[in-house]
Amino acid sequence: MKTFVELGVCDFSTLEPLLDNGWKGYFVEPIERYAKKLIDKGYEYANVTQAAISSYNGELKMYQSKEYTENNLTWVNGISHAVEQQGERLLTLPENEHLIEDTITVPCYTLQTYLKMNNITSIDYLKLDVEGHETDIIESYDWSVLPTFIKMEHNHIDDIKMKDILEEQGYIVSVERRDLYAVR
């Protein structure tokens, strides 16, 4: 059975269709309302953890964005992010401060700790969309499990630095307008 790990899920553009095609999925989503939506769907081969992945184990402070249902504002639902991180912090930009609903604290784990907790020894597809926290996660990762394929949003991080990190691990990296793809 193929396995994916999705960090930062929200409720759109998820890897859920892979579950319908025989994959086992691990979703990590720190915002309770989105984690609960996934749990409530009752997928047989899905594991949902309401937490964040970061560069350390403990607790992480996050800005939680307001929830919108209007089509032209649903993008706001997916921009919650860590208070402190290397990448851009969208909700602290003056034009976006009104989009903050709350500051929350969630459990957090390093990627290797999360994988060990769930006995994940092989990853076919790793997806990261964590709004600027990608570098924090990847720089601290010990590469004990080498995903075959990685997709991450790079809009809010230094994509050249990320490309270098992944290439050092043996990945062939392609950078597009918003996303970065890495294959081993």
N, C-alpha and C positions, 0 to 999 in steps of 0.2 A: 504494500500500500504506500503510495507517495504521500509525503508530508510537507505541509507548509506552516510557516510561522508568520503571522501578520502583526506588526507592532504599530499601534495607532490606527484604529478601525473606523471610528465614528459610525455613520450609517449610510455611506454611499461609496461606490467604487471598491467594494470589499472583494475578498477572494472566496466568498460564499459559493459561487457557482462551481468551484472545484469540489466542494463537498458532495454535490449532486453527481459528480463524475468519479467517485470512488476514492477521493483523497481524504486524509485525516488532517484536521486543521487545528491550530493553536492561535487563538486571538488574544491579544493583550491590549486592553482599552482602559485608560484611567478614569474616564468620565462615566459615572454610574448609569445615567440614562441610556447610553449607547451599549454598555456592557450588558445591561438588563435586556435590551431589545434582542441581542444575540442569544442570550440564555433562553429567553422566552420562545424563540423559534424551535428549540428542542432538537437541534441537529444531533444525529446519532454519533457521528465521528468528529465532533467539535468540542474543544476545551476552551472555555472563556475565563480569563483571569482579569479581574478589575484591579489593575495596578499599572505602574509605569516601568519601563526599562530605562536604566540610566547607567552612570559610570560607577555606582556604588550600591550597596544594599542598605535599606533603611526606609526613610520617608522622603518624599519629594513635594515641594510646594509648587502649585500650578495655578495659572490664571485659567479660569473656566469661562469660555465664551457663552453668550446668551444663545438660546435655541430659537431658530427661525423656521417657519414653514413656507413662507413665500418663496417661490422659485428663484427669484433674483437675489435672495439673501441666504439660501441654504449653505453657501460656502462658509458662512460665519460659524456654522455648527462644527466645522472641522479645524478651527484654528486655536483651540486651547493648547497651551504649551507651558513648559517649565518656567518658573520665575527666573531662575539662573541657568543659562546655557550658553554655549559657544555661538550658536547661530542667531539669526535675526529673531527678535521677539515682537511679533506682529501686534499683539494686543497692547504693547507699551508705546506704539507709535501714536502721536497726538491725534491723528485722524481715526484711530481705532479704539481709543481708551473707553469710549461709550459702549463698546461691545462686550466689555468684561461683566460677567454676571457675579463672579465671586472669586476669591482666592481659596483654594482647597489644598489639603494635604492628603497624599495617597501613598500606599506602600510602593516601594520601588526595589528593583533587583537588577543586578548586572545581567547581561544576556547569558553568560555562562551559568550563573546561578539559576536563572529561570529554566534553562535547558536541563540542568541536573535535577531540579525539582520535579520536572515532568518526564524524566528519563528519555529525553530526546537525544538520540545518537546520530541521526541523519536528517538533513533538511534538503528537500528538493527545491524549495522556493522560499526565500526570505523576503518579505516586503516591509519597508519602513516608510512611514509617513507620519513623522512625529514633530512636524512644524519647527525645525531648527535644532532639534536635539539629536539628530543623526550622528554628528561627529562625536558628541559626548559618548554615545553608545558604542560606536565602532572603534574609537581610539582605545577604549578600555577593554574591548573584547579580546579573549585569549586565543581565539581561533581553534578551540578544542573540537568543534564541529564545523566543518567547511560546507556551507550551503552550495549547492550546485548552481543556483541562479539567484541573483539578488536584484531587486528593484527598489529604488528609493527616490523620493522627491528630493531634489537638491536646490530648490528655489531659495531656501533660507540659510544655506551653508556655503562654505568655500568648496565648490565642486572640483577644483583642481587638486586641492589637498585630499579630498575624498578619493578621487581617481588614483592618486599616488598611493594612498593607503591600501586600496584594493589591489592595485597592480603588484604591490610588494607581497601580497598573499597569493599571487599566481592567477589572478582574475584577468580576463580580457574585458575591458571596460568601454562602454559606449555612452556618451553624454548627449542627451537631447535637450530640448528647450526647458522642460520642467523636471524631467526624470533622468536618472542614471541607471544603467543596466550593467551587471557584472556577471560573467559566466566563467565557470571552471571547467 
